């Protein structure tokens, strides 16, 4: 194997490793975003239901 071929193999291997790392990071980021959005929507929904069910102390006159 020539030096140039070994160098190309090394560079290609490094690029593949870096791209795989980016893909894992992107999937993890997407999962965290989905969980955070779900939690935020759930909290807003529970808050809206609580505001509807629990009186705020002001009576209509």
N, C-alpha and C positions, 0 to 999 in steps of 0.2 A: 504494500500500500504506500503510495507516495505521500509526501508531507502535505501537499495541497489537498488530496482526498481526505486525509485525516482531519485537516483544518475545516474543510467543508462539513464533515460529519459532526465535528464538535460544535460548530456554529448552528447547524440544523438542530442538533439535540438541545442546545440551550434555548433556541427559539421555541421549540415544542414545549419544553418545560415551563417557560414563561407564559406561553399562551394557555396552557392547562391551568396554571395558577390564576390567571385572569378570569377564566371561565368559572372556577370554583368561587372566587370572590364575587363575581356577578350573581351567581345563584344564591349565595348566602345573603347578599344585599337585597335581592328580590324577596327572599323569605322573610327577612327582618321587616321590610317595608310592608308586606302583606299583614304580618302580625300586628305591627304598630297601627296600621289603618283600621284593622278589625277592632282593636282595642278602643281606638278613638271613636269609631262609629257606635260601638256598644255603649261606651260611657255617655255619649250624647243622647242615645235612645233611652237609656235608663234615667238620665236627668230629665228628659222631656216627659217621660211617664210619671216620674215622681212629682214634677211640677203640676201635672194634670190631676193627680190623685190627692196630693197633700195640699190642703188650703194654705194660703200664704198669710192668713190672719186678717186680711182686709175684707170687709163685708161690702157687698153692693148696696147702695142706698137708693 
